Each structure stands twice: as C-alpha cells, then as structure tokens.
Amino acid sequence: MARRPKRSHNGGPPLDEYKGPLWGKGEPYIFLAWQAAHAKAWKAPSRDVMLMRMDKAERLGLTYEEYTLEILERGLHLGQEDTDRISAIKAARKRRRVRQLG
C-alpha cells in the first residue's frame, strides 16, 4: 500500500532518486543556453570595472550589490538623474531590514 504524500509535498518525483537528465523533460538546448547565460552573467568583472562600480554605487548611496544587480536585471547604469529608481532601491532595502528583524 502506497503512503500518502505529506501535506506540503508538491506531488513531484523525489529529487534524490531522479536518474534522468539534468534538464528534465524539457529541451536540452534551452537548459544549456540558460546555464551558459547564468554563468556569463555572474562571472566576476575585472578589477577596474569592480572599482568603478564600487565608486559609482558609493556616490549614489547604494551598495555594490544593489548597483550591480540593477545592471544585471535591468541593464541600467544608474546616475544622479535616476533619483526615483535609487529611492525605490533604498526603500526596498529598508523593507528587507524590517522583515529580517521580525
């Protein structure tokens, strides 16, 4: 007799017993393209680029991670004129802090 899955179980196959390909039932090309894009996006930049981003982020009142994430997610290199977006990033930072404390 089969056991009923736990209440929080999503009904998918057990991950530790899966013997199939990494991409599951999807197309291998799409999986490999996403894997390559992820590796390329998160590759460490050169020292000069990192120092430039750190300097610019500091002048805007952002952390290096916040500034870099804005470049990776939206393709925006923020400047002094992007006050609305910068204030939105700072507001999200405050919300994260409150959530972590609670």
PEGI-V427179 format. One record per residue. PSI is psi in whole degrees, 0 to 359 (NA if undefined). OMEGA is omega as a letter, one per 40 degrees, with the letter a starting at -180 (999 if undefined). D_LAST is the distance of its C-alpha to the last C-alpha in Angstrom with 1 decimal. Layout:
((PSI | OMEGA | D_LAST) (PSI | OMEGA | D_LAST))
This chain:
((129 | a | 43.6) (143 | i | 40.5) (147 | i | 37.1) (140 | i | 34.7) (154 | i | 31.7) (161 | a | 28.3) (325 | a | 26.3) (3 | a | 23.9) (138 | a | 27.0) (1 | i | 27.9) (0 | i | 31.6) (171 | i | 32.2) (155 | i | 34.4) (132 | a | 33.0) (327 | a | 32.2) (344 | i | 33.7) (2 | a | 37.0) (127 | a | 37.4) (2 | a | 40.7) (186 | i | 41.1) (160 | a | 40.8) (328 | a | 37.5) (3 | i | 37.6) (226 | a | 37.8) (358 | a | 40.1) (186 | i | 39.7) (132 | i | 42.0) (325 | a | 42.1) (317 | a | 42.8) (317 | i | 39.6) (313 | a | 37.6) (325 | i | 39.5) (316 | i | 39.2) (321 | i | 35.4) (317 | i | 35.3) (319 | i | 37.6) (320 | i | 35.7) (314 | i | 32.4) (320 | a | 34.1) (320 | a | 35.8) (323 | a | 32.7) (12 | i | 30.8) (139 | a | 33.8) (132 | i | 33.4) (170 | i | 35.2) (164 | a | 38.0) (318 | a | 37.4) (318 | i | 38.7) (318 | a | 36.5) (317 | i | 33.4) (321 | i | 34.5) (316 | i | 35.3) (320 | i | 31.9) (317 | i | 30.2) (314 | a | 32.4) (319 | i | 31.9) (318 | i | 28.1) (319 | i | 28.2) (330 | a | 30.5) (352 | a | 28.3) (23 | i | 25.1) (164 | i | 23.5) (163 | i | 22.8) (318 | a | 25.4) (317 | i | 23.2) (316 | a | 22.4) (315 | a | 26.1) (320 | i | 27.4) (324 | i | 25.1) (321 | i | 26.5) (314 | a | 30.0) (319 | a | 29.5) (318 | a | 27.8) (349 | a | 29.9) (19 | a | 32.7) (130 | i | 32.1) (97 | a | 32.9) (148 | i | 31.1) (182 | a | 33.1) (331 | a | 33.0) (349 | a | 34.1) (50 | a | 31.0) (324 | a | 28.9) (314 | a | 27.4) (319 | i | 26.1) (317 | i | 24.9) (328 | i | 22.9) (321 | i | 21.3) (317 | i | 20.3) (323 | i | 18.9) (320 | i | 16.9) (325 | i | 15.5) (316 | i | 14.6) (320 | i | 12.6) (321 | i | 10.8) (318 | i | 10.0) (315 | a | 8.8) (320 | i | 6.3) (323 | i | 5.2) (327 | a | 5.6) (331 | a | 3.8) (NA | 999 | 0.0))
